[in-house]
Amino acid sequence: MSEYRSSAGPRTVFIGKAICRLAASAPWAWPLISGSVGRFFDRAAAGWDERTAAGSAAHLATLAAGLDALDLKPERVLDLGCGTGAGTLFLAREFPSAGIRGLDLSEEMVSQAQSKIGLDPDARVSFRVGDASKLPFADRSFDLVTQVNMPIFFGEISRVLRPGGGVIIATSHGESTPFSTPEKLVRRKLSSHGFAPVHAGAAGQGTWIAAKLEESG
């Protein structure tokens, strides 16, 4: 669910933001709505790239800005809410030696993302269906976690990141992005989960927040 069109109506924006607030503040309630969210994006998958300009410079601007702020050279990267894979493949180009994993709740989105992978005998880039509230990865599996336009599960992000690893949370249309979480809430949650310092900014039509998980000891 990595992108959404800027022309979303007020009702969609309201519902999307409410879902994101719920995920951030009461992640235990997510299973009550996750099925509906997944089905929504399954229905939206057809023609997604054309409607959202996924993969364009504007689409990738916030992700690129967050990478600049973190200045990391990760070996393993996780792109949450990967959608049709535009952001995931951008990360693969940025870090040609890293293993890149894309995960999304929608089977239809993941199917489209997988179709974009060419010959990759080493399986450096792979996509899978999964729930960001209960990631199918071991503790400290990644050096970088990214997500664009989706609910945030802070506990899971901090669990799968290695100390010193980074997170980028981005929107493509700032306050008008349906699936977005208020910056003040994001900052507070990141701080409570051991991320510092927190950087934020704007790029293209969207916004980004980036932080590193503090080193233990």
C-alpha positions in Angstrom: 0.0 0.0 0.0 2.9 2.3 -0.7 1.2 5.0 -2.7 -2.2 6.7 -3.1 -3.5 9.2 -5.5 -3.5 12.8 -4.3 -7.1 13.3 -5.5 -8.5 11.1 -2.7 -11.8 12.4 -1.4 -12.3 13.7 2.2 -14.0 10.5 3.3 -11.0 8.3 2.1 -8.6 10.7 3.8 -10.5 10.7 7.1 -10.7 6.9 7.1 -7.1 6.4 6.2 -5.8 8.7 8.9 -8.1 7.1 11.5 -6.7 3.7 10.6 -3.1 5.0 10.9 -3.8 6.6 14.3 -5.3 3.3 15.5 -2.3 1.3 14.3 0.1 3.7 16.0 -1.8 4.0 19.3 -3.5 0.7 19.7 -1.8 -1.9 17.4 -3.6 -4.7 19.3 -6.8 -3.6 17.5 -5.3 -3.9 14.0 -6.6 -7.5 13.4 -10.1 -6.1 13.6 -9.6 -4.1 10.4 -6.6 -5.6 8.6 -8.7 -7.9 6.4 -10.8 -5.0 5.1 -7.6 -3.0 4.4 -6.1 -5.8 2.5 -9.2 -6.3 0.4 -9.3 -2.6 -0.3 -5.8 -2.6 -1.8 -6.5 -5.9 -3.6 -9.3 -4.1 -5.5 -7.2 -1.1 -6.1 -4.2 -3.0 -7.5 -5.3 -3.0 -11.2 -3.9 0.1 -12.8 -2.2 1.3 -9.6 1.0 2.4 -11.2 -0.7 4.4 -13.9 -3.0 6.2 -11.4 -0.3 7.0 -8.9 2.8 7.5 -11.1 4.6 5.0 -9.0 8.3 4.9 -9.8 8.4 8.5 -11.0 10.9 11.0 -9.5 8.0 12.7 -7.6 6.8 9.4 -6.2 10.4 8.5 -5.0 11.4 12.0 -3.8 10.5 11.5 -0.1 12.2 8.2 0.1 15.4 9.5 -1.5 15.4 12.5 0.9 15.1 10.2 3.9 18.0 8.1 2.6 20.2 11.2 2.3 19.4 12.1 5.9 20.3 8.7 7.3 23.5 8.2 5.2 23.5 4.4 5.7 25.1 1.6 3.7 22.7 -1.3 4.6 23.3 -4.9 3.9 19.6 -5.9 4.4 16.6 -3.6 3.6 12.9 -4.1 4.3 10.3 -2.1 2.4 7.0 -2.3 4.3 3.7 -1.7 2.4 5.7 -2.3 -0.8 2.7 -2.1 -3.0 3.6 -2.8 -6.7 7.3 -2.6 -5.8 8.3 0.8 -7.1 10.0 1.9 -3.9 11.5 -1.5 -3.3 13.2 -1.6 -6.7 14.4 2.0 -6.2 16.1 0.8 -3.0 17.6 -2.1 -4.9 19.2 0.3 -7.3 20.4 2.5 -4.6 22.1 -0.4 -2.7 23.2 -2.8 -5.4 25.0 -5.1 -2.9 22.1 -5.3 -0.4 19.4 -7.9 0.1 16.0 -6.2 -0.4 12.7 -7.5 0.9 9.3 -6.1 0.1 6.2 -6.9 2.1 2.6 -6.0 1.6 -0.8 -7.0 3.0 -2.3 -7.2 -0.4 -1.8 -10.4 -2.5 -2.7 -8.5 -5.7 -0.1 -5.8 -5.0 2.6 -8.4 -4.3 1.7 -10.3 -7.5 2.3 -7.1 -9.5 5.6 -6.4 -7.7 6.8 -9.9 -8.3 6.1 -9.6 -12.1 8.7 -6.7 -12.2 11.6 -8.9 -11.1 13.7 -10.1 -14.0 16.5 -12.6 -13.8 17.7 -12.6 -10.2 19.4 -16.0 -9.5 20.7 -14.8 -6.1 17.2 -13.7 -5.0 18.6 -10.4 -3.9 15.2 -8.8 -4.3 12.1 -10.6 -3.2 8.5 -9.9 -2.3 6.0 -11.6 0.0 2.5 -11.2 1.4 2.6 -10.3 5.1 1.3 -8.2 7.9 3.5 -5.4 9.2 2.0 -5.8 12.7 3.6 -9.2 13.0 6.6 -9.3 10.7 7.7 -12.8 9.5 11.4 -11.9 10.2 13.7 -12.6 13.1 14.9 -9.9 15.6 17.7 -7.6 14.3 17.3 -8.8 10.7 17.6 -5.5 8.9 19.8 -2.4 8.7 17.1 -0.2 7.1 13.3 -0.3 7.2 11.2 2.0 4.9 7.6 2.6 4.4 5.5 5.1 2.3 1.8 5.8 3.0 0.9 3.1 5.4 0.1 2.5 9.1 3.2 2.3 11.4 3.9 -0.5 13.8 6.7 0.9 15.8 7.3 -2.1 18.0 7.8 -4.4 15.0 10.1 -2.0 13.2 12.3 -1.6 16.3 12.4 -5.4 16.8 13.6 -6.3 13.3 16.2 -3.4 13.1 19.7 -3.9 14.2 21.1 -1.3 16.6 22.2 1.7 14.6 19.8 0.8 11.8 17.5 3.3 10.3 13.9 3.8 9.5 12.2 6.1 6.9 8.5 6.9 7.2 7.3 8.9 4.3 4.1 10.3 2.7 3.7 11.2 -1.0 1.2 14.1 -0.4 1.9 15.3 3.2 -1.3 16.1 5.1 -3.6 15.2 2.2 -2.2 11.6 2.2 -4.9 9.2 3.3 -2.7 6.6 4.9 -0.5 8.9 7.0 0.2 9.5 10.7 0.7 13.0 12.3 4.3 13.9 12.6 4.0 14.7 16.3 2.7 11.2 17.1 5.4 9.6 14.9 8.1 11.5 16.7 6.7 10.6 20.1 6.5 6.9 19.2 9.9 6.8 17.7 11.4 8.3 20.8 9.7 5.8 23.0 11.0 2.9 21.0 14.6 4.0 21.2 15.1 6.1 18.0 17.2 9.2 18.1 17.8 11.7 16.7 14.7 12.1 14.5 15.0 14.1 11.3 12.1 15.3 9.2 11.6 17.3 6.0 9.6 17.8 2.8 10.4 16.6 -0.7 8.4 16.8 -3.9 4.8 16.9 -2.7 5.3 14.8 0.4 7.1 14.6 3.7 9.5 12.2 5.3 10.8 11.3 8.8 14.0 9.4 9.4 15.7 8.1 12.5 18.3 5.6 13.7 17.8 3.0 16.4 20.1 3.8 19.2 23.1 1.5 19.8 22.7 -0.7 22.8 25.0 -0.1 25.7 
